[in-house]
Amino acid sequence: MHPILILINLAAAVMLLLYAVRMVRTGIERAHGAALRDRLQGASGNRVTAALGGMVLAMLLQSATAVGVLAAGFAASGIVTVATGLAALLGADLGSALVVRLLALDLSELVPILILTGCVLFLKVEARRAKQYGRIVLGVGFVLLSLQMIGAATLPMRESAALPVIMDYLGRDALMSFLVAALLAWLVHSSVATVLLLAALAQGGGLPMTAALPMLLGANVGGAVIAVWLTRGMEPVSRRIPLGNLILRGAAAAILLWLGWMSGAGLPEWLGQGASVRIVNAHVVFNAAIAVLALPLIRPALWLAERLAPEQPQPVIAGQRRKTALDRATLALPQLALASAKRELLLMGAALEEMLRPAPQLLDGAPPDLLAATSALDEEMNRRHADVKLFLAALNEGGLTADEARESLHLTGVAINLEYAGDIVAKSLLPVAQKKTASGRSFSAKGRDELQAMHARVLTNLQLAMNVLISGDPDAARQLMREKEVMRALERDSHQAHLGRLSAGNAESLATSHWHLEALRAYKEINSLLVSVALPILEERGEVLRSRLAPGQ
């Protein structure tokens, strides 16, 4: 077989393995995600129960990384302590190793049965949970099939002249073997898939035993790096859990790597008959030893992790919040993640309300402290907007149903509109207030009343829009949509009344005409952005025309 075809077959087998592992995890998360999340929270009484809870959860999810991210999110919320979160992650690594042990068994005869059963459940049964069970069974079948494909794809490679040279080099350079496996585990974002791949390569003698130990250690360290990478944007208290795990795992790997290099030995025979069996068993033994021996070392590991991820003092600015409702631990559970995004949008709405509420005072006098607080709130709005978009983008990478994808798109649009509304306050109303204050001029009494009436209407509609966002109530959505016409009428009437005052020669109106019209336009634009929250709800019910053009135009 041509070398390019061999590489294509191997790449396809590896990608199928990655997809299958993710498929099983997704099925379990969607079928029992909330219950599993509660189980981890309930197992946080002490380190031993947390480790056992993490082990069981990782066996079900086929991912220690998922448990690590969940634990980090719980620590950020104060649900678990950092110590119990790290204990859960240590147990999760052992659970992940036990999954590898199970999947490495010779279950090739079950592949047709698993694929047939999974397809029937997923395609022919309408019940949502049954479909997820079908996804799980189908994923396990694909895992076993991919391992067969890897063995078949590597068979010609073992007969090539280049492979023995490469493997001989790796067998003599333990550090390079370690780094190659660590990089591979990080790239595929799955230590389970990496160890299974190493076992498949070793099955026919393609991986020498002298390279097996350093590559196995590298796969474990690379797997620990994944959680560190995924939590890099979280609060320091959250990041210390995967950092502590990496410290403990990295220290154990370094000790074993040095001992293996000094002795020049590979994996001992007592680990089992056959190269692949030894690799898988060694993986289980390594993680079991760490789970037992590292529990008493959690405190010093976290002390070092705290030095690597210290608390960053932030200046507290009046009116500015620093907490976020976004919980990256929920990304594996779409419904919880979407609820988390909605809570963050409520905080954006609260910040917008703080910016809008003092607008009449700003337009009357623009005191410096109020200007500074409004600018700070605009920065907060920008940050939350960026955070929500990145959060929802990460959620979309995990595979959503059509309804979940539609809701995610809607929430992204709400975040954009709220941020734009904040920009209107900061970049339109604020400059108007500053210029008017600098000029020393005042609105006419009637002009001020008209602006205040529009301001009060916008504040009311902001509250209504946040209610529609959370409740999805069609009646409230209709009421919010009608407010667009009400605000349009208010703006039109005020505009005409203002022109009447100009025609009558009102000195105050003449001096402040541009600023008056600018404020009217700003309130109207903000209101239109708020009304857009109701559009998806009414469009689904067929109550909103998609075009204002007459049919056929």
CORURNOR-V632944 format. One record per backbone hydrogen bond with DSSP energy under -1.0 kcal/mol. CO is the residue of the C=O (numbers start at 1). NH is the residue of the N-H. Records with the same first field share a line. If there is no record, write none. Layout:
BEGIN
CO->NH + NH
END
This chain:
BEGIN
2->6
3->7
4->8
5->9
6->10
7->11
8->12
9->13
10->14
11->15
12->16
13->17
14->18
15->19
16->20
17->21
18->22
19->23
20->24
21->25
22->26
23->27
24->28
25->29
26->30
27->31
28->32
29->33
32->36
33->37
34->38
35->39
36->40
37->41
38->42
39->43
41->44
46->50
47->51
48->52
49->53
50->54
51->55
52->56
53->57
54->58
55->59
56->60
57->61
58->62
64->68
65->69
66->70
67->71
68->72
69->73
70->74
71->75
72->76
73->77
74->79
81->85
82->86
83->87
84->88
85->89
86->90
87->91
88->92
89->93
90->94
91->95
92->96
93->97
94->98
95->99
96->100
97->101
98->102
99->103
100->104
102->105
105->107
107->110
108->111
110->114
111->115
112->116
113->117
114->118
115->119
116->120
117->121
118->122
119->123
120->124
127->131
128->132
129->133
130->134
131->135
132->136
133->137
134->138
135->139
136->140
137->141
138->142
139->143
140->144
141->145
142->146
143->147
144->148
145->149
146->150
147->151
148->152
149->153
150->154
154->158
157->160
162->166
163->167
164->168
165->169
166->170
167->171
168->172
169->173
173->177
174->178
175->179
176->180
177->181
178->182
179->183
180->184
181->185
182->186
183->187
184->188
185->190
190->194
191->195
192->196
193->197
194->198
195->199
196->200
197->201
198->202
199->203
201->206
202->205
208->211 + 212
209->213
211->215
212->216
213->217
214->218
215->219
216->220
217->221
218->222
219->223
220->224
221->225
222->226
224->228
225->229
226->230
227->231
229->232
231->234
235->238 + 239
236->240
238->241
239->243
240->244
241->245
242->246
243->247
244->248
245->249
246->250
247->251
248->252
249->253
250->254
251->255
252->256
253->257
254->258
255->259
256->260
257->261
258->262
259->263
260->264
268->271
269->272
274->278
275->279
276->280
277->281
278->282
279->283
280->284
281->285
282->286
283->287
284->288
285->289
286->290
287->291
288->292
289->293
290->294
294->297
295->298
297->301
298->302
299->303
300->304
301->305
302->306
303->307
304->308
305->309
317->320
327->330
328->331
330->333
333->337
334->338
335->339
336->340
337->341
338->342
339->343
340->344
341->345
342->346
343->347
344->348
345->349
346->350
347->351
348->352
349->353
350->354
351->355
352->356
353->357
356->359
358->362
359->363
360->364
361->365 + 366
367->371
368->372
369->373
370->374
371->375
372->376
373->377
374->378
375->379
376->380
377->381
378->382
379->383
380->384
381->385
382->386
383->387
384->388
385->389
386->390
387->391
388->392
389->393
390->394
391->395
392->396
395->398
396->399
401->405
402->406
403->407
404->408
405->409
406->410
407->411
408->412
409->413
410->414
411->415
412->416
413->417
414->418
415->419
416->420
417->421
418->422
419->423
420->424
421->425
422->426
423->427
424->428 + 429
425->430
428->432
429->433
430->434
431->435
432->436
433->437
434->438
435->439
436->440
444->448
445->449
446->450
447->451
448->452
449->453
450->454
451->455
452->456
453->457
454->458
455->459
456->460
457->461
458->462
459->463
460->464
461->465
462->466
463->467
464->468
465->469
466->470
467->471
468->472
473->477
474->478
475->479
476->480
477->481
478->482
479->483
481->484
482->486
483->487
484->488
485->489
486->490
487->491
488->492
489->493
490->494
491->495
492->496
493->497
494->498
495->499
496->500
497->501
498->502
499->503
500->504
501->506
502->505
506->510
507->511
508->512
512->516
513->517
514->518
515->519
516->520
517->521
518->522
519->523
520->524
521->525
522->526
523->527
524->528
525->529
526->530
527->531
528->532
530->533
531->534
534->538
535->539
536->540
538->543
539->542
550->553
END
